[in-house]
Amino acid sequence: MAKRLIFIFLCLFLLSGCGQPSFTGKLEKVGLLVPETISDQVWGTKGYKGLLTIQSKFNVDVFYKEGMDNRLSVEKAVDDFHQKGVNLVFGHGSEYESFFKDISKKYPDIHFVFFNGDAKGENVTSLNFEAHSMGFFGGMVAGEMTKTRKVGVIASFEWQPEVDGFREGAHYQNDQVDVEVKYVKHWDDIDAALKILDQMIVEGVDVVYPAGDGYNVPVIERLKEEGLYAIGFISDQSDLGEGTVLTSTIQDVDKLYELVAQQYNKGSLKSGELSFDFSDNVIELGEFSPHVDEEFKQKIMKDIDTFRKTKKLPNEL
């Protein structure tokens, strides 16, 4: 009788275990969705580099799909990833917020990650760069280097926090500066961005922050032709012309991807909204132009170091 009871309890224990998910959170395979292409040399390319970093660091298979800009294509891609055994999916942009909100319910064994939005679901995480501070320090450089006391921001959307940050930083460094902000209302409308730039040049703007990853390269090339200055955006764009690009506000997406994958592999990746800034070593200023005074460079790097320690910008101290 005792042996029979032990056998029954053992069976019940094993059966109850079968009802629990076997998923442990360990990284298996990783998928990446990009709305445009991995070949844009800016945002999409950074996502792809992040994916390759994960492949190298964790020795896992990785997959990517381009042109994922609508619900149907995203649903098909995620289903394909699921069949391949992917358990961590990066949606490389804010547009994936609405897609992942519903899709995540269908795939509880996949963790979904996207950028700059509200994460809904136990297996969904939003990564948010603290871009206000990034813009602030870029604005300081613009305020220091302008000769006409007119600087411009060609941004994509009004919600971009780096825009207000840039304005504040420029005014902090130079209270005589005029900051003109115009919006393209798209990430990669090159014609619209260049039209705005032409008008800014006519108005005497001599430093421009093209805060849109799809058009910032053509904008910088035009500024180079005109002998004017730029603040690079997303990646270090000093290679476009050290005499033109004063510095760049860099978001190290590849480092962030590796950090997220590491947390996920350890089972410590949280759902909801996560924020990252200079103190996480995923935001930085790029190489400075030789035109930027050495004393000012030392000052702004000291300000950034203080921000890393205190979370306070120079105008907040």
Disulfide bonds with the S-S distance in Angstrom:
none
